[in-house]
Amino acid sequence: MTERMGIRAIRGHLGDRANAAHYFGEHTIVERNGQPFAVLVPCTWWTEQQEQTGQGTLAP
């Protein structure tokens, strides 16, 4: 599932969206002025993407 939220709206829900990413694998697209600005994704997903492109992983 992908949620879309404005940059101001996410300020009050960042903890909830971080939990949704971690526990449920949900991605959140953060928008500014109706345009995609950033994406909150699960760390495991991001790490897999980094490994697939040969860009390394997060240091422990």
Contacts in CASP RR format, 6 or more apart in sequence:
PFRMAT RR
TARGET T0000
AUTHOR 0000-0000-0000
METHOD contacts of the structure
MODEL  1
MTERMGIRAIRGHLGDRANAAHYFGEHTIVERNGQPFAVLVPCTWWTEQQ
EQTGQGTLAP
1 24 0 8 1.000
1 26 0 8 1.000
1 27 0 8 1.000
2 26 0 8 1.000
2 27 0 8 1.000
2 28 0 8 1.000
2 29 0 8 1.000
3 17 0 8 1.000
3 20 0 8 1.000
3 26 0 8 1.000
3 27 0 8 1.000
3 28 0 8 1.000
3 29 0 8 1.000
4 28 0 8 1.000
4 29 0 8 1.000
4 31 0 8 1.000
5 13 0 8 1.000
5 17 0 8 1.000
5 28 0 8 1.000
5 29 0 8 1.000
5 30 0 8 1.000
5 31 0 8 1.000
6 30 0 8 1.000
6 31 0 8 1.000
6 32 0 8 1.000
6 34 0 8 1.000
7 30 0 8 1.000
7 31 0 8 1.000
7 32 0 8 1.000
7 37 0 8 1.000
10 17 0 8 1.000
10 28 0 8 1.000
10 30 0 8 1.000
10 40 0 8 1.000
17 26 0 8 1.000
17 28 0 8 1.000
17 40 0 8 1.000
18 40 0 8 1.000
20 26 0 8 1.000
20 28 0 8 1.000
21 27 0 8 1.000
21 28 0 8 1.000
21 40 0 8 1.000
21 41 0 8 1.000
21 42 0 8 1.000
21 43 0 8 1.000
22 42 0 8 1.000
22 43 0 8 1.000
25 42 0 8 1.000
25 45 0 8 1.000
26 42 0 8 1.000
27 39 0 8 1.000
27 40 0 8 1.000
27 41 0 8 1.000
27 42 0 8 1.000
27 45 0 8 1.000
28 39 0 8 1.000
28 40 0 8 1.000
28 41 0 8 1.000
29 36 0 8 1.000
29 38 0 8 1.000
29 39 0 8 1.000
30 36 0 8 1.000
30 37 0 8 1.000
30 38 0 8 1.000
30 39 0 8 1.000
30 40 0 8 1.000
31 37 0 8 1.000
43 58 0 8 1.000
47 57 0 8 1.000
47 58 0 8 1.000
50 56 0 8 1.000
50 57 0 8 1.000
50 58 0 8 1.000
51 57 0 8 1.000
END
